[in-house]
Amino acid sequence: LLDELKHDGLEVHFIQEAAPLDKLPAHVGLQLFRVVQELVANIRKHAQATQVQAQLSYDPAESPLLRLYIEDDGIG
């Protein structure tokens, strides 16, 4: 999904510090997909951004939390 922003001419930086996500329960993977899908749609529609930075962190041995940070340099 983030690659779609590259096709719009945005500079995208993605860092994945995560264990394999294929072990996530299906409903969690789907929720993560929908969240990123909405964020990408909002960036495209409203942000007028030129750069997007995203970081995904997940280490189940350390914490059960999956962390996703997405930041753009757009307005708002």
LINVENKA-V680839 format. One record per residue. N is the residue number from 1. RES is the residue in three letters. SS is DSSP state (@ for helix, = for strand, . for the rest). OMEGA is omega as a letter, one per 30 degrees, with the letter a starting at -180 (* if undefined). D_FIRST is the distance of its C-alpha to the first C-alpha in Angstrom with 2 decimals. Layout:
N&RES&SS&OMEGA&D_FIRST, N&RES&SS&OMEGA&D_FIRST
//
This chain:
1&LEU&.&l&0.00, 2&LEU&@&l&3.79, 3&ASP&@&l&5.32, 4&GLU&@&l&5.37, 5&LEU&@&l&7.47, 6&LYS&@&l&9.56, 7&HIS&@&l&10.53, 8&ASP&.&l&11.79, 9&GLY&.&l&13.92, 10&LEU&.&l&12.67, 11&GLU&=&a&13.51, 12&VAL&=&l&10.95, 13&HIS&=&a&12.68, 14&PHE&=&l&11.31, 15&ILE&=&l&14.09, 16&GLN&=&l&14.16, 17&GLU&=&a&17.61, 18&ALA&=&l&17.26, 19&ALA&.&l&19.23, 20&PRO&.&a&17.70, 21&LEU&@&l&15.55, 22&ASP&@&l&16.96, 23&LYS&@&l&19.97, 24&LEU&.&l&18.44, 25&PRO&.&a&19.90, 26&ALA&@&a&17.91, 27&HIS&@&l&18.10, 28&VAL&@&l&16.72, 29&GLY&@&l&13.67, 30&LEU&@&l&13.14, 31&GLN&@&l&13.82, 32&LEU&@&l&11.39, 33&PHE&@&a&8.54, 34&ARG&@&l&10.19, 35&VAL&@&l&10.69, 36&VAL&@&l&7.24, 37&GLN&@&l&6.64, 38&GLU&@&l&9.97, 39&LEU&@&l&9.65, 40&VAL&@&l&7.10, 41&ALA&@&a&9.59, 42&ASN&@&l&12.44, 43&ILE&@&a&11.72, 44&ARG&@&a&11.57, 45&LYS&@&a&14.57, 46&HIS&@&a&16.76, 47&ALA&@&a&16.33, 48&GLN&.&a&17.42, 49&ALA&.&l&15.89, 50&THR&.&a&16.19, 51&GLN&=&l&14.77, 52&VAL&=&l&12.19, 53&GLN&=&a&13.06, 54&ALA&=&l&11.44, 55&GLN&=&l&13.54, 56&LEU&=&a&13.47, 57&SER&=&l&17.06, 58&TYR&=&l&18.68, 59&ASP&.&a&22.14, 60&PRO&.&l&23.83, 61&ALA&.&a&27.14, 62&GLU&.&a&27.07, 63&SER&.&l&25.57, 64&PRO&.&a&24.01, 65&LEU&.&l&21.53, 66&LEU&=&a&17.85, 67&ARG&=&l&16.95, 68&LEU&=&l&13.75, 69&TYR&=&l&14.45, 70&ILE&=&a&12.43, 71&GLU&=&l&14.73, 72&ASP&=&a&14.88, 73&ASP&.&a&18.08, 74&GLY&.&a&18.14, 75&ILE&.&l&20.89, 76&GLY&.&*&21.59
//
